[in-house]
């Protein structure tokens, strides 16, 4: 049985508790081996997380990861109406500077061309960060809003996720990105910042840390894991051609590739054989294009899955959150729903996604001289005409990510170092608009959004390009559901959970009590990924006084990537999560909520207790 003890103590007790575990040295949310078991630790202001796996249990590194933080209900901004569509907008002037002081009447939101009534309006302001230790300018005052929801000012720490698409970025581009990222880590990270590194291949991962050397070491080890998918023989089918032909989007592309195949492979055949050869080339072009596209699509799906996982990990952090995605580009045609899902998750979590095109300044042009063809023929013309659309297709997802979350796209420039400086900070002013879509638009499908600003000068607006109605107007987020359960008093049981408590004494002699939550994981929908069983549990324990006011709350996440033998063992024994509270004597109501991440299943229970 995995037994985890989460100790909640006042700061006066912290040093006493720490002494017993001073041999453990790990970053927040990280794990370290200790003897025959594992010890997990996370230092949090005023709190200590002590997680101990029984010495009899042998867990491999990475099977269980635990992070913890004080429980604080999520912001209720734009959540009063469950059908509300949220649109985060960043407004810039002609010089690229953020425009502040705008009011609701300055905005117009169009849903598929129809103007919508803005029912919620909030201004978020953040502290402007500058490199090289320059003093930031004061944050601009927030504009007034008709909503009862006040503008928010975020004094929280900054979390930056550096994401490297090492599946689609070739060696030369990777090296340029490495140098720029290393320079950013040495000169662009501020005290209190936490930086993480993730890759599309999963070969390099560093969870959020203030230790810059860890991130720098991982950056130095970055390698390109991509493979060439383009045809190396005649016909020379490009990735973009394969996309067009496999999805029957452009008959011209198919005819050009077929003409090239016949020219390469059939010109020396007799007349009868030419007919047969041409038929063979038709099959060759179709089959090769489909095979190429299948590989391209799978790689793009893998990349999008890892971007989504990065967004989800970043969403768990309690501060200003920015994702900087570096890639040479990847095609996402037919995967628009996956892209929109990532935008929706980031938008709901208040995450800004910035993107950096690792190709830098594009100076090349299509070159087919090796085919010894006349530049005026169809092959050369098609190659020249498809260059722009191919480049746009490769960066479409990056553009959508940035536009949809109020971020910025750094491209067609070689000073990638400046790109990291400009992209690692969230915009200092962001407008959160909300509207309720028409009932007729609730049947699903993608709906285009357009945001206009009435300003005396020319401005540009960065906002999400649209939403899928079937998902969007959706109900509350997972965090909001947990908040609702914590505030509630009813019993709910999507999976078996048993809660017990008993009195104890804190290290300083103050009264304390322990709460233990037992979870039977046999009812949980673990997902099989390669040779691991993957899922995540979120535990929230909250104490309310006699007047119903929350006195203290604690939240912890257990992320599982269990080997089959470990999964079988835990299936038999279950998992215990324990939290210890040091609070003044009195009568309290204990509320315990456990949420499973994959399907959003949840169990909740309440009980009254007396602390003497």
Secondary structure as GFF3:
##gff-version 3
##sequence-region A 1 612
A	DSSP	beta_strand	2	8	.	.	.	ID=ss1
A	DSSP	alpha_helix	11	19	.	.	.	ID=ss2
A	DSSP	beta_strand	30	34	.	.	.	ID=ss3
A	DSSP	beta_strand	37	44	.	.	.	ID=ss4
A	DSSP	beta_strand	47	52	.	.	.	ID=ss5
A	DSSP	beta_strand	64	70	.	.	.	ID=ss6
A	DSSP	beta_strand	84	93	.	.	.	ID=ss7
A	DSSP	three_ten_helix	104	106	.	.	.	ID=ss8
A	DSSP	beta_strand	107	111	.	.	.	ID=ss9
A	DSSP	beta_strand	114	116	.	.	.	ID=ss10
A	DSSP	beta_strand	120	126	.	.	.	ID=ss11
A	DSSP	three_ten_helix	131	133	.	.	.	ID=ss12
A	DSSP	beta_strand	152	154	.	.	.	ID=ss13
A	DSSP	beta_strand	158	164	.	.	.	ID=ss14
A	DSSP	alpha_helix	171	187	.	.	.	ID=ss15
A	DSSP	beta_strand	194	199	.	.	.	ID=ss16
A	DSSP	beta_strand	206	209	.	.	.	ID=ss17
A	DSSP	alpha_helix	212	220	.	.	.	ID=ss18
A	DSSP	alpha_helix	239	246	.	.	.	ID=ss19
A	DSSP	alpha_helix	251	265	.	.	.	ID=ss20
A	DSSP	alpha_helix	271	315	.	.	.	ID=ss21
A	DSSP	beta_strand	320	327	.	.	.	ID=ss22
A	DSSP	alpha_helix	336	349	.	.	.	ID=ss23
A	DSSP	beta_strand	352	357	.	.	.	ID=ss24
A	DSSP	three_ten_helix	369	371	.	.	.	ID=ss25
A	DSSP	alpha_helix	378	405	.	.	.	ID=ss26
A	DSSP	beta_strand	409	410	.	.	.	ID=ss27
A	DSSP	alpha_helix	416	423	.	.	.	ID=ss28
A	DSSP	beta_strand	429	436	.	.	.	ID=ss29
A	DSSP	three_ten_helix	439	441	.	.	.	ID=ss30
A	DSSP	beta_strand	446	453	.	.	.	ID=ss31
A	DSSP	beta_strand	459	462	.	.	.	ID=ss32
A	DSSP	beta_strand	466	468	.	.	.	ID=ss33
A	DSSP	alpha_helix	469	472	.	.	.	ID=ss34
A	DSSP	alpha_helix	478	487	.	.	.	ID=ss35
A	DSSP	beta_strand	492	493	.	.	.	ID=ss36
A	DSSP	beta_strand	497	505	.	.	.	ID=ss37
A	DSSP	beta_strand	511	519	.	.	.	ID=ss38
A	DSSP	three_ten_helix	521	523	.	.	.	ID=ss39
A	DSSP	beta_strand	527	529	.	.	.	ID=ss40
A	DSSP	beta_strand	532	544	.	.	.	ID=ss41
A	DSSP	beta_strand	550	563	.	.	.	ID=ss42
A	DSSP	alpha_helix	564	573	.	.	.	ID=ss43
A	DSSP	beta_strand	575	581	.	.	.	ID=ss44
A	DSSP	beta_strand	586	596	.	.	.	ID=ss45
A	DSSP	beta_strand	602	611	.	.	.	ID=ss46
###
